[in-house]
Amino acid sequence: MSGQQVETLIVGSGFAGLGAAVRLDRAGRRDWLLLEKADTLGGTWRDNAYPGCACDVESHLYSFSFFPNPDWTRTFARQAEIRSYLEDVADHHRLRGRIRFGAHVTGAEWDGTGWDVRLADGSALRARYVIFGTGALHEPAVPEIEGLDRFAGTAFHSARWPHGEDLHGRRVAVIGTGASAIQFVPAVAPGVEHLTLFQRTAPWVLPKPDKPIRDRTRRAFRRAPWLRAGYRAALYWRHEAMVLGFMHPRLMELAERVARLHLRRVFAGDPELRRTVTPDFTMGCKRVLMSNDYYPALRRGNVTVETAGIARITERGVVTADGVLHEVDTIVFGTGFRVGSSAGAGLGRMAITGRDGVKLSDVWRDGAQAFHGTTIAGFPNLFTVVGPNTGLGHSSMVLMIESQLNYVLDAMALVDRNRAVAIDTRADVQEEYNAELQRRLGAAVWGSGGCASWYLDGDGHNRTLWPGYTFTFRNRTRRVDPAAHELVA
């Protein structure tokens, strides 16, 4: 298969892809090309630009250790500022000249010495290594609801927010109560005629300690890098302490008390609505959310929380299971992303063929799994950053990305030292590793009785989260264990 040849192809231009590019350059491996299917970089922080979009991890922790930003303007950065930060990463490290935009990868095939990577336009490229940094949250999940195609108004997912669309004065239906919805509902509610929030499950919501970072603080961080580093370290260890609650469900009761106090304070004058938005599952089972304005938005006179299930959608609006028609002009889906069994960027839906003609879609049919979320047995020289079981419920994913990149670079160095063609993971080692993960996850809050969330696949296995501390993951990925792998001559 003809086409441009490089040592390494990187797929995706979010934190994972840009981080991989910088780390390759720093290691002296400058023969790489980054493929991005969109016209601009940014990954999830490009795609998710809905009103109110912001990070739920503090800015100074949600950034690369090798490219600190002393000038974050808020404790929790908003979408535009994070996107700008990623643009700065690309500019500062002179990456743009090696990013090919509009390059949508559809598949890849290993031929014994390298990967032939196919693009949607019919072209192909050749690479020795492929790093998928496409993330897990980029394919919007829109539920299949009878009649949606007949709706006469406007319908869209929050990750595809049409910025030319003016919701002012409209009757809006919001379907979903996840991390996106709790941010855009308060942002749009004041300007609409009426907003009906269709809630299937009430989320746990904690107060968000967000505030502007003062000019003098930013100046101090610029002039004294050690001060900024100390602040980041304090944030890091505070987040690591949260792991105890996730791994020992009874300890999570302390956080639940804080959340219940928050509920009682906000809904002091409306006990009925408080009962409606109080979760009925153990905190941590699903993603724990943070907001200061979500609950107050639900108390507005032009907002209704509807808990009756959705039966169908008509040309005029949403019909609930009790037969009531809720007439609306606009439907916004805050229903998250397709993750499921193919955790790790939807790779299981790509046409990826490894050794002996084995297809990744077949290997992952019963659930996505990898070794350290980074390598997959039977797929030499292929790496997945933010792959299966690398997600976090307590801290910054950038920490996990940097740890995985340590592993990727060390794997490449091991191949070089042994003058091998490729490195592959032993299937028995990967199976044992994942069996251990599932045992630990089963004993944690995500395995508690009645827990159901997008973290779990159809068989109830958690293919998404890392069950432990980030420093434990970093220690495991600091060096490649040659005994866990096979070098391909």
VEXTORTI-235900 format. One record per residue (C-alpha): x, z, y. Coordinates in nm, 2 decimals, decimal comma. Each point is the difference from the previous one (the first is absolute). Last residue first. Example, Ala and Ser with C-alpha at 12.3 -4.5 7.8 and 13.67 -1.06 7.14 Angstrom:
REM residues 2
PABA     xx     zz     yy
PABA   1,37   0,71  -0,11
PABA  -0,14   0,07  -0,34
***
This chain:
REM residues 489
PABA     xx     zz     yy
PABA   1,23   1,51  -0,98
PABA  -0,32   0,20   0,06
PABA   0,08   0,37   0,06
PABA  -0,25   0,23  -0,16
PABA  -0,14   0,31   0,17
PABA  -0,07   0,36  -0,05
PABA   0,36   0,07  -0,13
PABA   0,14  -0,15   0,32
PABA  -0,16   0,28   0,21
PABA  -0,04  -0,14   0,35
PABA   0,10   0,23   0,28
PABA  -0,19   0,17   0,28
PABA  -0,34  -0,08  -0,16
PABA  -0,05   0,33  -0,18
PABA   0,14   0,20   0,28
PABA  -0,23  -0,18   0,25
PABA  -0,31   0,06  -0,22
PABA   0,08   0,37  -0,01
PABA   0,06   0,00   0,37
PABA  -0,35  -0,16   0,05
PABA  -0,16   0,30  -0,18
PABA  -0,25  -0,04  -0,28
PABA  -0,26  -0,21  -0,18
PABA   0,07  -0,35   0,14
PABA  -0,33  -0,17   0,05
PABA  -0,16  -0,34  -0,09
PABA  -0,04  -0,07  -0,36
PABA  -0,22   0,31  -0,06
PABA  -0,16  -0,05  -0,33
PABA  -0,38   0,04  -0,03
PABA  -0,05  -0,30  -0,22
PABA  -0,15  -0,22   0,27
PABA   0,30   0,08   0,23
PABA   0,04   0,31   0,21
PABA   0,14   0,04   0,35
PABA  -0,32  -0,17   0,13
PABA  -0,17   0,33  -0,07
PABA  -0,18   0,21  -0,26
PABA   0,06   0,37  -0,07
PABA  -0,27   0,15  -0,21
PABA   0,23   0,24  -0,17
PABA   0,35   0,03   0,15
PABA   0,24  -0,28  -0,08
PABA   0,07  -0,09   0,36
PABA   0,06   0,38   0,08
PABA   0,30   0,00  -0,23
PABA   0,01   0,06  -0,38
PABA  -0,09  -0,36  -0,08
PABA   0,25  -0,13   0,25
PABA   0,28   0,18  -0,18
PABA  -0,10  -0,14  -0,34
PABA  -0,05  -0,34   0,15
PABA   0,35   0,00   0,15
PABA   0,16   0,11  -0,33
PABA  -0,18  -0,29  -0,19
PABA   0,13  -0,23   0,28
PABA   0,36   0,10  -0,06
PABA  -0,03  -0,02  -0,38
PABA  -0,15  -0,36   0,03
PABA   0,28  -0,11   0,24
PABA   0,27   0,14  -0,23
PABA  -0,15  -0,18  -0,30
PABA  -0,03  -0,33   0,19
PABA   0,37   0,00   0,11
PABA   0,03  -0,11   0,35
PABA   0,17  -0,34   0,08
PABA   0,31  -0,08   0,20
PABA   0,13  -0,35   0,06
PABA   0,28  -0,25  -0,04
PABA   0,28   0,24  -0,08
PABA   0,34   0,03   0,15
PABA   0,00   0,37  -0,09
PABA   0,08   0,12   0,35
PABA  -0,23  -0,25   0,15
PABA  -0,30   0,10  -0,21
PABA   0,06   0,36   0,08
PABA   0,01  -0,09   0,37
PABA  -0,33  -0,17  -0,02
PABA  -0,15   0,31  -0,16
PABA   0,15   0,23   0,26
PABA  -0,16  -0,21   0,28
PABA  -0,34   0,01  -0,17
PABA   0,03   0,38  -0,06
PABA   0,09   0,08   0,36
PABA  -0,29  -0,23   0,11
PABA  -0,23   0,21  -0,21
PABA   0,10   0,31   0,19
PABA  -0,04  -0,17   0,34
PABA  -0,35  -0,10  -0,10
PABA  -0,09   0,34  -0,12
PABA   0,09   0,16   0,33
PABA  -0,18  -0,28   0,19
PABA  -0,31   0,11  -0,19
PABA  -0,02   0,31   0,21
PABA  -0,15   0,32  -0,13
PABA  -0,28   0,18  -0,19
PABA  -0,21  -0,23  -0,21
PABA   0,28  -0,23  -0,09
PABA   0,02  -0,34  -0,18
PABA   0,29  -0,09  -0,23
PABA  -0,20  -0,01  -0,32
PABA  -0,01  -0,38  -0,04
PABA   0,21  -0,19   0,26
PABA   0,08   0,08   0,36
PABA   0,31  -0,22  -0,04
PABA  -0,03  -0,22  -0,31
PABA   0,32  -0,14  -0,14
PABA   0,07  -0,31  -0,21
PABA   0,35  -0,05  -0,13
PABA  -0,12  -0,01  -0,36
PABA  -0,38   0,00  -0,08
PABA  -0,04   0,12  -0,36
PABA  -0,02   0,37   0,09
PABA  -0,11   0,04   0,36
PABA   0,22   0,14   0,28
PABA  -0,09   0,20   0,32
PABA  -0,28   0,24  -0,06
PABA   0,26   0,24  -0,14
PABA  -0,03  -0,22  -0,31
PABA  -0,32  -0,20   0,02
PABA  -0,37   0,02  -0,09
PABA  -0,32  -0,18   0,08
PABA  -0,29   0,06  -0,22
PABA  -0,17  -0,15  -0,31
PABA   0,05  -0,36   0,10
PABA   0,34   0,08   0,15
PABA   0,21  -0,17  -0,27
PABA  -0,25  -0,29  -0,01
PABA   0,00  -0,06   0,38
PABA   0,38   0,04  -0,01
PABA   0,03  -0,30  -0,23
PABA   0,25  -0,01  -0,29
PABA   0,16  -0,34  -0,04
PABA   0,29   0,14  -0,20
PABA   0,13   0,18   0,31
PABA  -0,22   0,02   0,31
PABA  -0,29  -0,20   0,13
PABA  -0,18   0,08   0,33
PABA  -0,32  -0,18   0,07
PABA  -0,13   0,25   0,26
PABA  -0,30   0,22  -0,07
PABA   0,22   0,28  -0,15
PABA   0,21  -0,01   0,31
PABA  -0,30   0,14   0,20
PABA   0,23   0,18   0,23
PABA   0,12   0,29  -0,21
PABA  -0,30   0,13  -0,20
PABA  -0,15  -0,26  -0,23
PABA  -0,24   0,24  -0,18
PABA  -0,20   0,08   0,31
PABA   0,14  -0,10   0,33
PABA  -0,24  -0,22   0,19
PABA  -0,03   0,15   0,35
PABA  -0,22   0,24   0,20
PABA  -0,37   0,00   0,05
PABA  -0,03   0,02   0,37
PABA  -0,24  -0,29   0,00
PABA  -0,16  -0,08   0,34
PABA  -0,35  -0,15   0,01
PABA  -0,14  -0,13   0,32
PABA  -0,34  -0,07   0,14
PABA  -0,19   0,28  -0,17
PABA  -0,34   0,08  -0,14
PABA   0,00   0,29  -0,24
PABA  -0,27  -0,09  -0,26
PABA  -0,13   0,30  -0,19
PABA  -0,07  -0,05  -0,37
PABA   0,13   0,34  -0,12
PABA   0,30  -0,18  -0,15
PABA   0,11  -0,12   0,34
PABA  -0,07  -0,34   0,15
PABA   0,27  -0,12   0,25
PABA  -0,07  -0,25   0,28
PABA  -0,21  -0,29   0,12
PABA   0,10  -0,29  -0,22
PABA  -0,01   0,24  -0,30
PABA   0,25   0,23  -0,16
PABA  -0,06   0,18  -0,32
PABA  -0,05   0,34  -0,17
PABA   0,24   0,21   0,21
PABA   0,00   0,37  -0,11
PABA  -0,18   0,26   0,21
PABA   0,26   0,20   0,19
PABA  -0,06  -0,13   0,35
PABA   0,19   0,16   0,29
PABA  -0,16  -0,10   0,33
PABA   0,17  -0,06   0,33
PABA  -0,17  -0,06   0,34
PABA  -0,06   0,36   0,08
PABA   0,37   0,09  -0,06
PABA   0,07   0,26  -0,26
PABA   0,18  -0,24  -0,23
PABA   0,25  -0,07   0,28
PABA   0,08   0,37   0,03
PABA   0,10  -0,01  -0,37
PABA   0,23  -0,30   0,04
PABA   0,16   0,11   0,32
PABA   0,28   0,25  -0,10
PABA   0,11  -0,19  -0,31
PABA   0,21   0,04  -0,32
PABA  -0,08  -0,12  -0,34
PABA   0,08   0,13  -0,35
PABA   0,00  -0,29  -0,25
PABA  -0,21   0,08  -0,31
PABA   0,06   0,28  -0,24
PABA   0,19   0,17   0,27
PABA  -0,29   0,23   0,09
PABA  -0,21   0,08  -0,31
PABA  -0,33  -0,18   0,00
PABA  -0,34   0,05   0,16
PABA   0,09  -0,10   0,36
PABA  -0,18   0,14   0,30
PABA  -0,15  -0,29   0,21
PABA  -0,36   0,06  -0,09
PABA   0,02   0,37   0,01
PABA   0,14  -0,01   0,35
PABA  -0,28  -0,24   0,10
PABA  -0,25   0,26  -0,11
PABA   0,18   0,29   0,16
PABA  -0,01  -0,16   0,35
PABA   0,08   0,25   0,27
PABA   0,33   0,11  -0,14
PABA   0,09  -0,35  -0,11
PABA   0,35  -0,02   0,15
PABA   0,10   0,36  -0,07
PABA  -0,15   0,02  -0,34
PABA   0,16  -0,32  -0,11
PABA   0,35   0,10   0,13
PABA  -0,04   0,34  -0,18
PABA  -0,08  -0,20  -0,31
PABA   0,32  -0,21   0,04
PABA   0,21   0,31   0,05
PABA  -0,16   0,16  -0,31
PABA   0,07  -0,31  -0,20
PABA   0,37   0,02   0,09
PABA   0,01   0,35  -0,16
PABA  -0,19  -0,12  -0,30
PABA   0,28  -0,26  -0,07
PABA   0,19   0,29  -0,15
PABA  -0,23  -0,01  -0,30
PABA   0,08  -0,37  -0,06
PABA   0,37   0,06  -0,07
PABA   0,17  -0,34   0,03
PABA  -0,18  -0,11   0,31
PABA   0,02   0,34   0,17
PABA   0,37   0,04  -0,08
PABA   0,07  -0,34   0,14
PABA  -0,09   0,12   0,34
PABA   0,33   0,17   0,04
PABA   0,16  -0,34   0,01
PABA  -0,19  -0,08   0,32
PABA   0,15   0,31   0,18
PABA   0,34  -0,10  -0,13
PABA  -0,01  -0,34   0,15
PABA  -0,15   0,10   0,33
PABA   0,29   0,25   0,05
PABA   0,25  -0,26  -0,10
PABA  -0,15  -0,24   0,26
PABA   0,03   0,26   0,27
PABA   0,36   0,07  -0,10
PABA   0,08  -0,37   0,02
PABA  -0,15  -0,02   0,34
PABA   0,21   0,29   0,12
PABA   0,31  -0,14  -0,16
PABA  -0,06  -0,33   0,19
PABA   0,05   0,19   0,33
PABA  -0,04  -0,23   0,30
PABA  -0,27  -0,22  -0,14
PABA  -0,19   0,29  -0,16
PABA   0,02   0,20   0,32
PABA  -0,13  -0,29   0,20
PABA  -0,29  -0,03  -0,24
PABA  -0,08   0,37   0,05
PABA   0,02  -0,04   0,37
PABA  -0,24  -0,29   0,00
PABA  -0,26   0,21  -0,20
PABA  -0,12  -0,10  -0,34
PABA  -0,37  -0,06   0,02
PABA  -0,21   0,20  -0,24
PABA  -0,12   0,00  -0,36
PABA  -0,05   0,31  -0,21
PABA  -0,27  -0,16  -0,21
PABA  -0,27   0,24  -0,12
PABA  -0,07  -0,04  -0,37
PABA  -0,26  -0,23  -0,16
PABA  -0,11   0,01  -0,36
PABA  -0,20  -0,31  -0,07
PABA  -0,37  -0,03  -0,05
PABA  -0,08  -0,24  -0,29
PABA  -0,26  -0,28   0,01
PABA  -0,04   0,00   0,37
PABA  -0,18  -0,28   0,18
PABA   0,08   0,06   0,37
PABA  -0,27  -0,14   0,22
PABA   0,11  -0,07   0,36
PABA  -0,25  -0,06   0,28
PABA   0,01  -0,17   0,34
PABA   0,38  -0,04  -0,02
PABA   0,25   0,11   0,27
PABA   0,06   0,36  -0,08
PABA   0,02  -0,06  -0,38
PABA   0,28  -0,25   0,01
PABA   0,31   0,22   0,01
PABA  -0,15   0,30  -0,18
PABA  -0,10  -0,23  -0,30
PABA   0,34  -0,18   0,01
PABA   0,22   0,29  -0,11
PABA  -0,22   0,17  -0,26
PABA  -0,08  -0,34  -0,14
PABA   0,36  -0,09  -0,06
PABA   0,09   0,31  -0,21
PABA  -0,31  -0,02  -0,21
PABA  -0,37   0,04   0,07
PABA  -0,15  -0,34  -0,11
PABA  -0,27  -0,24   0,12
PABA  -0,04   0,00   0,38
PABA  -0,32  -0,15   0,12
PABA  -0,01  -0,10   0,37
PABA  -0,29  -0,05   0,24
PABA   0,15  -0,17   0,29
PABA   0,03   0,10   0,37
PABA   0,37  -0,06   0,02
PABA   0,13  -0,14  -0,33
PABA   0,20  -0,28   0,17
PABA   0,17  -0,22  -0,25
PABA   0,31  -0,18   0,13
PABA   0,22   0,25  -0,18
PABA  -0,14  -0,10  -0,34
PABA   0,11   0,29  -0,22
PABA   0,14  -0,13  -0,33
PABA   0,13   0,34  -0,13
PABA  -0,33   0,16   0,10
PABA  -0,19  -0,23  -0,23
PABA  -0,25  -0,24   0,16
PABA  -0,37  -0,08   0,03
PABA  -0,18  -0,17   0,30
PABA  -0,38  -0,05  -0,01
PABA  -0,23  -0,21  -0,20
PABA   0,08   0,17  -0,34
PABA  -0,06  -0,25  -0,28
PABA   0,34   0,03  -0,16
PABA  -0,04   0,37  -0,01
PABA  -0,32  -0,04  -0,21
PABA   0,11   0,22  -0,30
PABA   0,30   0,21   0,08
PABA   0,34  -0,08  -0,15
PABA   0,23   0,24   0,17
PABA   0,26  -0,13   0,24
PABA   0,35   0,12  -0,09
PABA   0,26  -0,13   0,25
PABA   0,33  -0,12  -0,16
PABA   0,29   0,15   0,20
PABA   0,03   0,35  -0,10
PABA   0,24   0,01  -0,30
PABA   0,33  -0,11   0,16
PABA   0,14  -0,35   0,03
PABA   0,37   0,10  -0,04
PABA   0,07  -0,21  -0,31
PABA   0,37  -0,04  -0,04
PABA   0,12  -0,30  -0,20
PABA   0,35  -0,05  -0,13
PABA   0,19  -0,30  -0,11
PABA  -0,21  -0,23   0,22
PABA  -0,14  -0,36  -0,01
PABA  -0,26  -0,12   0,23
PABA  -0,32  -0,21  -0,05
PABA  -0,24  -0,22   0,20
PABA  -0,36  -0,06  -0,09
PABA  -0,14   0,13   0,33
PABA  -0,11   0,32  -0,17
PABA   0,36   0,09  -0,09
PABA   0,18   0,02  -0,33
PABA   0,30   0,21  -0,08
PABA   0,24  -0,11  -0,27
PABA   0,19   0,31  -0,10
PABA   0,35   0,02  -0,15
PABA   0,23  -0,03  -0,30
PABA  -0,23   0,01  -0,30
PABA  -0,28  -0,21   0,13
PABA  -0,21   0,26   0,19
PABA  -0,32  -0,13   0,15
PABA  -0,16   0,09   0,34
PABA  -0,35  -0,03   0,14
PABA  -0,23  -0,05   0,30
PABA   0,24   0,09   0,29
PABA  -0,15  -0,09   0,34
PABA   0,26  -0,12   0,24
PABA  -0,17  -0,03   0,34
PABA   0,30   0,17   0,16
PABA   0,35  -0,05  -0,13
PABA   0,22   0,30   0,11
PABA   0,37  -0,07   0,01
PABA   0,03  -0,07   0,38
PABA  -0,22   0,31   0,07
PABA   0,24   0,25  -0,15
PABA   0,23   0,08   0,29
PABA   0,03   0,37  -0,08
PABA  -0,12   0,11   0,35
PABA  -0,26  -0,27   0,00
PABA  -0,16   0,06  -0,34
PABA   0,01   0,38   0,05
PABA  -0,15  -0,04   0,35
PABA  -0,29  -0,21  -0,14
PABA  -0,06   0,28  -0,25
PABA  -0,01   0,25   0,29
PABA  -0,25  -0,22   0,19
PABA  -0,23   0,01  -0,31
PABA   0,03   0,38   0,00
PABA  -0,09   0,01   0,37
PABA  -0,30  -0,23  -0,04
PABA  -0,13   0,19  -0,29
PABA   0,00   0,34   0,16
PABA   0,27   0,26  -0,05
PABA  -0,07   0,35  -0,11
PABA   0,19   0,25   0,22
PABA  -0,03  -0,25   0,29
PABA   0,23  -0,20   0,22
PABA   0,27  -0,07  -0,25
PABA   0,32  -0,05   0,21
PABA   0,27   0,16  -0,21
PABA  -0,03  -0,28  -0,26
PABA   0,22   0,04  -0,30
PABA   0,14  -0,31  -0,17
PABA   0,20   0,11  -0,31
PABA  -0,25   0,28  -0,09
PABA  -0,27  -0,26   0,02
PABA  -0,33   0,10   0,15
PABA  -0,31   0,21  -0,10
PABA   0,18   0,33   0,04
PABA   0,04  -0,02   0,38
PABA  -0,35  -0,15   0,03
PABA  -0,18   0,28  -0,18
PABA  -0,20  -0,11  -0,30
PABA  -0,37  -0,09   0,04
PABA   0,08  -0,33   0,16
PABA  -0,24  -0,16   0,26
PABA  -0,28  -0,25   0,02
PABA  -0,26   0,10   0,27
PABA  -0,15  -0,35   0,03
PABA   0,10  -0,23  -0,29
PABA   0,35  -0,14  -0,02
PABA   0,06   0,03  -0,37
PABA   0,16  -0,33  -0,09
PABA   0,31   0,03   0,21
PABA   0,07   0,36  -0,09
PABA  -0,07  -0,08  -0,36
PABA   0,29  -0,25   0,00
PABA   0,17  -0,03   0,34
PABA   0,14  -0,35   0,04
PABA  -0,17  -0,30   0,15
PABA  -0,15  -0,33  -0,13
PABA  -0,12   0,14  -0,32
PABA   0,13  -0,07  -0,36
PABA   0,34   0,16   0,07
PABA   0,31  -0,11  -0,20
PABA   0,33   0,17   0,07
PABA   0,32  -0,19  -0,08
PABA   0,32   0,15  -0,13
PABA   0,37  -0,09  -0,02
PABA   0,12   0,30   0,21
PABA   0,10   0,23  -0,28
PABA   0,26   0,20   0,20
PABA  -0,15   0,33  -0,09
PABA  -0,12   0,04   0,36
PABA  -0,17  -0,34  -0,02
PABA  -0,18   0,09  -0,31
PABA  -0,11   0,33   0,16
PABA  -0,14  -0,18   0,30
PABA  -0,19  -0,25  -0,21
PABA  -0,14   0,26  -0,23
PABA  -0,13   0,21   0,29
PABA  -0,17  -0,31   0,15
PABA  -0,18  -0,06  -0,33
PABA  -0,10   0,36  -0,07
PABA  -0,11   0,08   0,36
PABA  -0,21  -0,31   0,03
PABA   0,14  -0,36  -0,03
PABA  -0,10  -0,10  -0,35
PABA   0,19  -0,18  -0,28
PABA   0,37   0,03  -0,01
PABA   0,20  -0,27  -0,18
PABA   0,36   0,07  -0,10
PABA   0,30  -0,21  -0,09
PABA  -0,13  -0,31   0,17
PABA  -0,09  -0,35  -0,11
PABA  -0,23  -0,24   0,19
PABA  -0,21  -0,22  -0,22
PABA  -0,01  -0,18  -0,33
PABA  -0,15   0,11  -0,33
***
